[in-house]
Amino acid sequence: MNLPRRDFLKGTLAATATAAFATRLSAETPKSPGREYYELRCYRLKADTRLKADANPTLLDAYLEGALLPALDKLGVKNTGVFTELDINKDTATSTPKPGSPVWVLIPHATLDSFVQVSATLNADPAVQAAGAAYLQAPKAAPAFERIDSWLLLAFAGMPRLELPAFSRDRVPTRVFEMRDYESHSELKALSKMTMFNDGEIPLMKDLGMNPVFYGQALAGPDLPHLRYITSGPDLATHLVGWKKFGSDPRWTSMKNDPRYADNTSRNTSRFLAPKPYSQI
């Protein structure tokens, strides 16, 4: 059936406009050379629908330390962090292990292919299966965890790669980390908060010695849209002083009152973390 000339022209113009828009969008999409990807895992150990009693963390520890981290090292994936949560008292700058804490694992990847390879094939490696047999072969009646939550994040342009603090390299036993995730009520507001970090908050945190480890935009996982980052200190007291300096700095006051960044965060969750003895961060 032949289309009327008017409909044919309308369709042709629409297709041309769509193609032009796609070309322009591709050209304007910022490239991200050198920006890392991060997988953040949360191993939940408290009893729920799968576990009748809280899982024994030693089974997971043995797998992470003896199987997962060595396999990641072999693949060239370095600086994997393993943490548990802390309850803190800001008045006394003291902390205690949080009862029933999940185990958090941060895995940096140079490329998206690295993430896919680790996620899809690592546990099929016979060496990993042998080293992690007790964990991987845990019986159905007594699994090693309740659930694993996972997020895929893309590093911010303002800090495209993970930065390992000196006190992590030196294995300072009192080092502490704080992970924050900022949720937004729309994708556009989440991008606004990222811009706020790239243009001001990241340089300010570095200037104040807050030792940021990474900043990431959550691409997949629960509670989207959100971003997540970790700051750190050689000890809790030093870390808390850094936040006090940040809160009173005129550069922060200017940023938070800038109308461009209004209402870009709907929820802020903070978790204080202690590294496991075998953590590489």
C-alpha positions, 0 to 999 in steps of 0.5 A: 500500500502506498503512503500519501505523500504528506504521511511519507514526508512526516515519517521521513522527517521524524526518522531523520530527527530521531537519528540526528538526536541519537547522533548528537546524544552520543557525541555529547555523552561524556566519555569516562576514560580511567573511571573505575567500576565498583562492586559493593557486596553486603553479606547479611548474616542475621537470621531471616527467611533462610537462616534459622539462626545467625550465620557464623561469620568465620565461614565467610571470613575463611572464604573471603580471606582464603579464596576470594581475595587471592583469586582477585589478586590473581586476576589483577583486582587489587585493593579489595576492602572487607568491613564490618559495622561499628556503633560509635559514640561521637561524644567520646570518640569511641566505638564498639562492634555492631551486633549482627553486623553484615560484612561489606566487601568493596571490589574495584574493577578497572573495566566493566568486563572485569566485573562481569568476569569476576561475577560470572566465573570466579567461583567456577575456578577449581582453585577457588572451589577447593579453597572455599569448599566449606563456604561454597558447600555449606548445607542448605540447612545451615548456609553461610549467609542470609542473602547477598545484596550487590550494587554496581557503581561507576566512579565519579569524574572528580575522583575516577579511581580508588585512593588508598590512604597511607594508614591503610597501606601501613595497616594502622589498626585503629583506622576507621571508615565511614560509608555514606549513601545519598538517595535522591527523589529523581534521577536528575536530582541524583545527577545534581548531587554528583555535580555538587561533589565533583565541583566542590565537595570532593576537593574540599574533603581532600583539602581537609584531610578526610581521606576519601577512598572512592565515590560512586554512582549506583548504576544497579542495585537497591534504592536507586537513584543514589550515590555512595562514598567512603571517607576515612581516618587513622582513628575515629577521633581524627575522622570526626574532627574532619567532619566538624571542619567540613561542616563549618567551612565557608565553602560548604556553606556556600555549596549547600545554599546554592539554589542549583543544588536545592533538594538534591538529597532525600535520604542520607545513610551513614555507616561506620566501618572497621576493616577485617584483619585481611582487608586490603583497604 
